[in-house]
Each structure stands twice: as structure tokens, then as C-alpha cells.
Amino acid sequence: MTQARVGDQVVIRGRHVDDAARSGTVIAGHGPDGDPPYRVRFEDGHETLIFPGPDAVITSPSPNDPSAS
């Protein structure tokens, strides 16, 4: 099962050839121990709860990344 923490980045690939990928930041976790669902704020400002599927990639920011603080 996918796990995420607040601050992790989420990228959801488009389902069709012309669909753009969407990316956002996990701003809250609602499941126990980092399990879904996650509240994500996308780059366009939209917020929603997601249960990541196989089209989603979750990454943790690097400790050396200045935007991670």
C-alpha cells in the first residue's frame, strides 16, 4: 500500500494520450500510519482527497532541497 506524509509530492499521470499530468503536495493524511486518503493541494490551488491509484507517484522531498523547509 502507498504511504505518504505531509509535504510529499504527488504526480498523477493523465489517463488518456492528451491528458496532462497533475502534481500537488500532500497537506494532510486521513488514514492511520500514513495510509490514504490524502488531502492534496494541486498546483492550480485545487484541493481534494485522493486514494492514489497505479497512475500516481508519491515522492518525499530531498533533505537537501531548499524548498523542502
C-alpha positions in Angstrom: 0.0 0.0 0.0 1.1 3.5 -0.8 2.1 5.7 2.2 2.7 9.4 2.3 3.4 12.2 4.7 2.6 15.9 4.8 4.9 17.7 2.3 5.3 14.7 0.0 4.8 15.4 -3.7 2.1 13.6 -5.8 2.1 13.3 -9.6 -0.9 11.7 -11.3 -0.4 10.8 -14.9 -3.1 11.6 -17.4 -5.4 8.6 -18.3 -5.5 9.5 -22.0 -2.9 10.4 -24.5 -3.7 14.1 -24.5 -4.3 14.4 -20.7 -1.7 16.4 -18.8 -0.1 15.1 -15.6 -1.3 16.8 -12.4 1.1 17.5 -9.5 0.5 18.6 -6.0 1.6 18.5 -2.3 0.1 16.3 0.4 -1.2 18.7 3.0 -3.0 16.2 5.3 -3.2 12.5 5.8 -6.5 11.0 7.0 -5.6 7.3 7.2 -3.7 5.6 10.0 0.1 5.3 9.8 0.4 7.3 6.5 -2.2 5.4 4.7 -4.7 7.0 2.3 -6.8 9.1 1.8 -4.6 12.2 1.5 -5.7 15.8 1.1 -3.7 17.2 -1.8 -3.3 20.8 -3.0 -2.6 20.8 -6.7 -0.5 23.4 -8.5 -3.7 25.2 -9.6 -4.8 25.7 -6.0 -7.5 23.0 -6.1 -7.6 20.7 -3.0 -9.2 17.3 -2.9 -9.0 13.9 -1.1 -7.3 11.2 -3.1 -6.8 7.5 -2.8 -3.7 7.1 -5.1 -4.0 4.5 -7.8 -1.5 3.0 -10.2 -1.2 6.2 -12.1 0.1 8.1 -9.1 3.7 8.6 -8.0 4.4 9.9 -4.5 7.9 11.2 -3.6 9.3 12.7 -0.5 11.3 15.9 -0.8 15.0 15.6 -0.6 16.5 16.9 2.7 18.9 18.9 0.6 16.1 20.6 -1.3 15.7 24.2 -0.1 12.0 24.2 -1.0 11.5 21.3 1.5 11.8 23.5 4.5 
